[in-house]
Amino acid sequence: MKKNIHLLTLLLSLFASLIAYAQAPNELLFGVAYYDEYMPYDRLDKDIAMMKASGINFVRIAESTWSTVEPQDNVYNFYHIDRVLDAMHKANIKVIIGTPTYAVPTWLVKKYPSVLAMTPQGPRQYGARQNMDITNEHYLFHAERVIRKMMEHIKDHPAIIGYQVDNETKAYQTSGENVQKQFVQYMKTEFKTLDNINKIYGLDYWSNRINNWDDFPSVNGSINASLKSEFAKFQRKLVTDFLAWQTKIVKEYAKPNQFVTQNFDLEWRGYSFGVQPEVDHFAAAKALDIAGIDIYHPTQESLTGIEISFGGDMARSMKGGKNYFVIETEAQGFPQWVPFPNQLRLQAFSHLASGANMVGYWHWHSIHNSAETYWKGLLSHDFEPNPTYNEAQTIGKDFQRLSPKLANVKKKNAVAILFSNEALTAFNAFSFGWGARETYNDILRPYYDALYNQNVGTDFIDPSVEDFSAYKLLIVPALYAASDALLNKLNQFVKNGGHVLYTFKSGFSDENVKVRSSVQPGIINEACGISYSQFTIPTKVGLKGDPFGAGAQNSIHTWMELVTPTTAKVLAYYDHPVWGKYAAVTQNQYGQGVATYVAAMTTPLQTEKIVKVALEKAKLWGTDQLLHFPLITKTGINPAGKTIHYYFNYSNAPKKVVYPHKAGKELLGDKAVLTNAALDLEAWGVRIVEEN
């Protein structure tokens, strides 16, 4: 009888929890990653008390704990998960549980050494995380088993609101014999015959021709960019399939009101920088309920908010504009990232302004040994309150108070950046061949930064997006590899009244990285009204007459195409005794729209001015563009149908802005705001206005 009563109580608690969550869809989630396993002593109750004082309403647990959960083959210990789930539920703190598959236990590697990935550089060594072959049969068997054992154990716990599958998943360069065999099967499916592959990829070159499927060589040593690009695409598909596989397993146990997410990351340059080369985010996100993102960025004098905005716009775009989770961002982080006063608040609301419904810090407490000792959490190693923790308390309270107004804010942008993983791989395959250090993201980021600095809301789209008509302006950086169908679609977009801004190296090769033998830029030359057949590396070259008012920044670098206009208007010529007759920037009326082409790598100031010209031509220059970085504004519509305006001061000096929109209320100060009223922004300050 007692067992039945206990079960009934548990079921009622679960039902109440689900109903409460379903009835509070406008709740902002504010929390931390929490690792009871890492603690030097038992302090769970005190941690929870400090979390409650900070307004923390969720924790993320378990994603890195396989060796704790399964200390030996088929032996399980859920002690830490159980005690955290029970304690958090008692405190009314929600829990997100991660599958523990991104860091393999010692016994698994000892039993099956092939679990460690074989890469072009040789076999991975044990010790670091993410060192496994995600296609290995032994890894997959044991990963599925531990997921199922964990899910069977926790599936009915009322504290759980959702699940995270794996962690920052990639293929980790896995390219051993088993992966090569899978690639051959993939190629058979995609291309049918070897004659087709040999022709499309030009494998007669250097006797690379393959005449028998059994002779198909490892791609690791290939010098053929087409073949290597296809292998990179195949490796991205491994990630997509792996995450879909895990999601399917988890959803067998998850409740209808529990979500499944993943914490995608971006290209890493000591911080989050650009499009992730190793993951097809749009494809991988399809299996998930909510897109998650990890965003890390410089702070102190280097805090700009650009990385927050870039990562947020990418995550929101993965699911067609749906709100997303920031599953990881730094609290203190690296020693050089300890935030100035007000910066933690500024960062948190910056995430919301791009459409985030969650801000999660990695992590609650600082770790006392191992690799990430000096990547500090919200608490330092002494676990005592500190200025960062104290500031987090103000964020938590404001999130609680303003959730109905700031959760699920929707954004509708007229500008999108068309990015392509295939173009990225292909461009990067050749970028060092001409002596340049710049890669695809070095071309893309300045255009994103130019939009951000001029307060232009931006989405990301990729070639899988079927309809471009929602946008008035597309920025298309270095679309080096693209199908005829995509380029014709872009031409039609312009003809129908859209605006496109292309950079150099767009349209140059087809989707198989085979250079077009037509006039360059292939196919889009029709809409751009230009042609070229030669290109070179600029040395002491600027733009004639400094047409964009760049002053000391009036120069180009990295690459220059020697463009001749056919029907295009020239916005800038090269300033050079030999190349001066060629166009650097052009603009062409094509049908009802306009195509702009930038034939060289411009400086940041030139890029901003070129983007401004394109925005003005598309009639997208409005009142928000009267502000410029370090004053940033973002806009969205909340569930009540009211417009929200965020204003951020990314500088260490107080600023004023004139509020130009419909009268409303400043939410943080709870004060009325009239049209054309002045808003005071302290150093690293934020104001949020809800229109009446």
N, C-alpha and C positions, 0 to 999 in steps of 0.2 A: 504493500500500500504506500509506504513512504517513497519507494522508487517511482510509483505512478504520480504521486503528488509533486515530487521533484521534477519529473518530466513535464507535467502540466505547467508548473511554474516557469520552467525554462522556455516552453513553447509560447506561453503568454508573454513572457519578457521579449522573446524574439519578435512576436507579432507586433507588440507595442513599439519596439525599436524600428521595425520596418515602416509602420504607419507614421511614426514621428518623422522619419527621414523623408517619406513620400510627401508629407504635408509641409515640409520645410525646404522646397526646392531652391529657394533664394538665399540659402545659407552659404556664406563664404567660409572656406576651410582654411584654418591657420594652424600650422603645426610643425612637427620635427620628425626626423628619423631617430629612432630610439633603440639602443642595443643593450638590453639587460645582460647579455652574454659577455659584454666587454667591461662591465663595471668592476672596479677593484674591491668594492664591498657593497653590501645590500643597502640600497637607498631608494627603492622603488616608491615607497610612500612619500618620501620627501620630494622626490622628483615630480610626482603627480601634484603635490601641493604647490610647487613652484610653477608647474604648467598651468594649473587652474588660475593662479594669480596673474598669469600672462595672457589669459584668454585663449590659450591653446585648446583646440577642440578636436584635434586628431593627431595620431602618431602613425608612423609607417615602420613596420618591423619585419624581421626574418629574412630579408632578401639575400643576405650574405652568410647564412648560417648552416649550410649543408652538413659540415663536419660536426656541428653541435646537435643538429636534429637527427642525423644518422651517423653516430660515432663509429660504427662498424657495419659491415655489409648486412643489411636487413635487420639491424637492431636500431630502435628508434627511442628518442628521448625528447618529449615536447614540453619539458618542465618550464623553460624560459618563456615559450610562447603562451602556455597556459596561464602562468602567473601574471604576465603582462596583460593578456586579454581580460582576465577576471578583474584585475585591479583597475584597468582603464574603464571597463564597463561600469564598475561601481562608482567611478568618478564622473561618469557620463562623458567620457572622451572616446571618440570613435577610433577605429583601427583599420588601417590598410595593410594587408599581408602580402609580402612578395614571395614568389616561388624562389627557392634557394639555389638556383641552378647555375649561377654565373661564376661560382667559385667551387671547384671540385675538391672532395676530401682526399686525404693521403691514401686511404685504403683502396679507393677506386683506381687511382693511377698505378699503384703497386700491382694490383690485380690485372689491369688492362693498360699497359703503357701507351697503347695506340690512342687512348683517349686524348692525350696531348697532341695538339695540332702540329702537323708537318707543314712548314712554310717554305717559301723560296730561300730563306736564310738558314733553314734547318729545323730540327724539332724544337718545340717549346720545352722549357724547363719548368719543373714544379716550383711553386712559391707564389708567383703573382696570380691574381685573378684573371679570368677571361683568357686562359691559355689552352682551352680545349678545342677539339674539332666538333662543331655542332652537328655534323653529319655522322659521327662515329656511332656504330650500332650499340656498343656497350654504354657509351655516354647516354644515348637516347633511352635505352632500356632503363637504366638506373635513374635518369632524370624523371622519366614518367613515373617510375615507382615511388620516388620520394614525394613527387607532387601529389600523387593519389593518396599516399599514406597520410600526408599532412592534411589534405582536403577532407578525407574521411574523418579525421580527428577533430577538425575545427569547424566544419561546414555549418553547424547549427549554433555557433556562438553568436549571441546578439550584439556583441561589440563591433563586429566586422561590417564595414560598409562597402568594401571593394577589395580587389586584388590587383597586384602588379605582376605581370609575367616577366620573368628574368630581369635584366638590369643593363641598360645602355648596350643592348645586344648588337653585335657585329659578327662578321664571319672570321675575324681575327687572322686573316691571310691564309686560312686553311686551304691547302692545295696539294695534299699528299695523293698517293696512288688511288685511294678510294674516291677522292673528290674528282680527280682527273677522269676516272671511269664514268662518274655521274655526269660530268661535263660532256663527254662523248655522246652519251645517251640524249642529253639535252640538245646537242647539235644535230643529231639524227632527227629528232622531233621538229626542230625549228627549220632546218635547211634541207632535209630529205636526202640529198646526194652529196658526195664529195666533189663532184664536178661543179655543183652549185657553189659550194664553199670556196673552192679554189678560184673560181671566177670572181665571186663577190669580194673576196679578201685579197686577191692578187697574190696568191701563194706561189706562183711560178718564180717570183723574185727570190734570188739566192737559194734556189732549189728547195724552197719550203713547201712545194706541192705535196699533198697527201693523196696517195693512190689506193690506199686500202684502210678501211676503218680500224683494223688491228694495228696499223702503223701510226695511228694518231698520237703525236708526241705530247709530252707534258707541256703545258702552256708556260710554265715557269721561266723557261729560257727563250721564249719567243721574242723576235724583234719586230713582229707584225702588229702594228697598233690596232688594226681591225680585230684581230683574234684576241689580243689582250683586253680590248674594250669589251668584247663579248663575254670574256671570262669574268671581268669585273661585274658586268650586268648579271651574270649567272650567280656570282657570289652574293650580290645584293638580294637575288631571289631566294638564296638559301636562308637569309635572315627573315625575309617575308614569310616563307614557308614555316620556319622554326617558330616564329611568334604566333602564327595562325594555329600551329599544332598545339602549342602550350595553351593558347586561349581556349581552344576546343575542349581540352582536358578540364581546365578550371571551370568552364561553363557547365560541365556535367554536374557539378556540385554547387555552384553559386546560386543564390536566391535571385528571383526576378528583380529585386530592387538593389542588387549589388552589381557594381560596375567592374569591368576589367580594363586596365590601362597598362601603359608601358612608359618608362622614362627614357625617351629618345634624347640623344645629345647632338651636338653640332661639331663641325670641324674644330679641333683643339689647337690653339696656339698659345698655350699658357692660360687661356681663358676661352670661352665660347666665341667662335669667330664667324663661321660661314656654313654653307650647305654641307651636310655630312656626306663625304664621298662614298662611304661604305654601306649606306642604307638608303633604300628607296622609301622615303618617309610616307609618301602618299599611298603607295601600295601596302606597306607594312601596317599602316594605321587602319586599314579597312576592317580588319578582324576585331578591332578594339571598340569599346563603347565610348571611350573618352581618350583623346590624345594627351599624353604627358610629355613634359620637356624638362631637361636639366639645363639651367642657365647660370653660368659663372662669369664674372666680369671684374675688371679693375674698380677700385673705389678711391677714396681720398681725392687728391687733385685730379685723378684720371677718370673719375666717375662721369660718364656721359649719358647713360641710359640707352645707348644704341644697341648694345648686346641684349638688354632686356627686351627692347622693342623688336629686334630682329628675331630672337627666339620665340617670342610671343606671336608675332605675325606668322611665323612658319608653323607653329603648333596649331594655331587657330585655323590656318588654311588647310592643314592635313585632313580635317573633317568637314570641309566645306563651309567654314565660318562658325562652327560650334565652339562654345567656350571650352577651355582646356585647363589642365592642372600644371602648375609649376611644382614638380615633385621634389626637385632639389635646386636650391640656390644657397649662396653662402650667408652665414651669419657673421662670423669673424673671418673664417677661411685662412688663407695664407697670412703670414705676418704683415705683408704689405697691403693686405685688404682690410685690416681692422677699420671699420667705418668711422668717419667723423660724426659728431653729433648731428642728428636729423637725417643722415644718409640712409639708415635702415628703414625709416618711415618712407622716405622718398622712393626707395627701391620697391618697397612693398606695394605702394599705391601705383607705381609705374607698371607693375605686373597686372594689376586690375585694369588699368587703362587700356591695355592691349587685348583684354578679354579673358583674363585668368579668373577662375573661380576658386583657386587654391594657391597659397604660398606656403611651401614646405622647406624648412631649412635642413641642410645637411651639416650638422646634425645637432642633437640636443647637447651632448657633453663632448668634451675633448678627450681623445683617446690617449692613453698613457704610454703606449709603446707601439711598435711596428711602423708600417710605411707612412701612415697618415697622422703621426703624432703632432705635427705642426700645422695640420689643417684643422683649425679650432672651430668648435661648435658654438651654440648660443651661450653655453657655460664654458668657462676656462677649466683648466685641470683641477682647480680647487673646488669646483662646483658651487661657488658662492656667487651672489648677484654681482653684476658688473654693468658698466654703462650700456653695453649692447643689449644685455638681457633687460635692463630697465626700460630701454627704448622699445623693446619688443612688447612690453606690457601695454604701452600706449597704442600700439598697432592692434593688438588683440582686442582691446576694449572698443576701438573704433570699428574694427571688422564686425564685432558683435552688434554694435548699435546701428551700423549702416548697411548690414547685409541685405535687407529688403530693397534698398535703393541701388546697391552697387554689384550685387551678384547677377549673373546671367545678362550682363549688358551686351547688346548686339552691335556689331559694327558693320557698316556698309561703305566700302571704299570704291572709288572710281579709277584707282590706279593699281596695277599689279605688275610684279616682276615675274617674267616667264623664265624659270630656271630649268635645267635639264641635267640629270645625273649622267646621261650618255654623253652630252656635250662636255661636261666636266671631265669625265675620264679621258675622252679623246683629246681635249685641249691640253690637259696636263701631260699627256703622253708625248707631246711635242714641245711644250713650253721651254724646257731646258735645252732643247735641240738648237735653239737660236741664241742661246746665251742669256736668256732672261731668267730672272728669279721669280717672276710673277706667275701665279697659277690662276685657275678659273675664279676662285673666290676673291683673288686680288682685283679681278676685273669687276665682279658683281658688287662687292661691298661698297666701293665708292659711290655707286649709283643709289644703293639703298641709303647710305649715309646722307647723300644729297637730298633725298626725299625726306628723311627724318629731320635733318637740320632745318628744312623749310616747312615742317609741320604738315606733311602730306601723308594721310593715312594710306597704308599699302597692304595688299594681299600678296601671297605667292601662288602661282599656278605652275603646273608642269605639263608636258605634252599629253598626259592622260586626260586633262580637262577638256571636255568636248566643246563647250560653248564659251567664247570670249566676250560675248555681247554685253555682259554685265559691266564691262569696263570701258572707259573712254580713252585711257592711255595705257599701253603696255611698254615696259622697259625690258629689252631683250639683250642681255649681255652675253657676248662670246658664244652664240649658238653655233658652235663649230660643227657638230654632227646633228643633222636633222633630216627627216624624210621629206620627199617631194610634197607629200600630203600636208605636212605641218607648215611648210613654207608657203604653199598655195593657200592654205587656210589663213595665214597671216596676211598675205596679199589681199584676200577677200575681206578680212577684217578692216583693212585700211580703205579699200574700195567702198565699203558700206558706211564709212564715216568715222572709223576708229583712227587713233593715232598710235604709231609705234616708234620707239627710239631704239635703234640697233647700235651695238658697238662693233668694232672691227672683229674679224674672224667669225662672222655670222654667215650661215648659208654655205660655207666653204666646202664641206663634205656631206655625203649622204649619211643615213643612219648607221651604215656599216663602216664609217670612217674612210670611205673611198672618195677622194677629191673629185669634185664635179669637173667635167671637161668642158662645160659651158662657160660663158662669160661670168666673171665673178662680180658681185656676190651672187652666187647661184640662185636663180628663181626670184629672190627678193629684189634683184636689180630692177625688175619691172616696176615695183612699187616705189623703190628708192630713187629711180631715175638716174642711176650712175653705173659706171663700169670701172674695173681695174684689172690689170694682169700682172702688175709688179708690186712688190712691197719690200721694205728695208727696215733697218734698225736706225732710229734717229740719233744723231749726235749733234748737239747744240742747235736744235731746231725748235722754233716757237711758232706762234700763229701771227700772221701778217697783220700789223696794225692793232694788235691786242684787242680783238673784237669783243671779248667778254670781260674786259676790264680787270684782268687777273694780275696786272702789275708784275711783281717779282715771281709770280707763279705762271707767267705766260710762257710755258714751255711744254713740250711733249716728250714722252719717253717710251721705252719698251718696244714699240711697234708702230709702223706707219704704212698705210696702204696708199698707193699713188693713184688717187681717184680722179676720174674725169667725169664731169656731169653730162648727162644726156638731156634730161628734162629738169633736173633738180636745180634749185637755187643754192648758191654757195654761201654758207654762213661764215666760213673761215678758210683761208688758204694757208699753206705752210709758208713760213718765213725762212727761206733758204735760197742761196744763189742758184742751185740746180733744181731743187724740188718745188720751187715757189709757184710753178704753174699748176700744181695739183691741189685738189680740194682736200681739206681735213675734216670739215663738218658741212653736211648738206641737208637740205630740207626740200621735200618734193610733194606737191599736191597730186594725189592719185585717186581718181574717183571723188568720193565725198570726204576722204580723209587725208592725212599727212603722214609721211614716213621721214624720220630724221635718221641720218647715218653719221656715226662718229668713227673716223678711220684711223684713229691713233689713241694712245693712252694719254689722257689729259690729267692735269693736276687737280686736286680736290676742289679748288676754287673755280677753275674752268668747268669742271664737271657740274658743279652746282648751277652755274650760269647757263650751261647747255640744257640742263634739266628744267630750269625756270622757263627758258624759251619754249620748250615742248609743252610745259604745263599751261603757259599763257595761250599758246596756239590751240590747245584743247579746251580752253575756257575753264581751267581748273585753278586759277589763281584767285583766291578769295580772302576774306578777312583774317582767317587763321594764318595765312601766309605773310601777314604783316609782322608776325613774330618770327624770330629766328633763334636757333640755338645760341645761348644756353637756356632760352625760354622755350619750353616745349608744351604744346597743347594737344590733347587727344579727345575724341568725341565718341559717344555711343548712345544707344537707346535702351533704357532699363525696362523691366517687365511691365511697369505701369504706363509705358509709352512716352515717358518723359526723357528729354535729351540731357545727357550728363556731359559736362565739360571739365576736363582735368587741366590744371595748369601746374607746371613743374619749373623750378629754378635749379638748373644744374650748374650752379656756381657758388663760390664762397662769399659772395656779396649780395646784400638785399636788392631786390628788384621790384618794379611796379609793372603791372600790365593793365591795359584798359580792356574791360570786359565788354565785347561788342554785341553780345547776343541778347535774346529775350530775357527779361528780368526773371530772377529766381532766388534760390537760397544757397548760400555757401554752407556745405554740409559739415565740415570739420568744426567750424566756428558757430554753426547754427544761426547765421545772420542773413538777412535779406540783402540781395544784390540787385541794383538797378542797371539797366542798359547804359553803357559808357561809364560805369563807375570804375574807380581805380581799385585794383586788388593788390595788396601788399604781399610779397613773397619774401620770407626770410631766406638767409643762406641755406641752400639745399632744402627749400621749402616746397610745400604743395598746397593747392587750394582746389576744391571740388564744388562746382556749381550745378545744381539741378534746376533746369528751367521750370517755371510755373506751368 
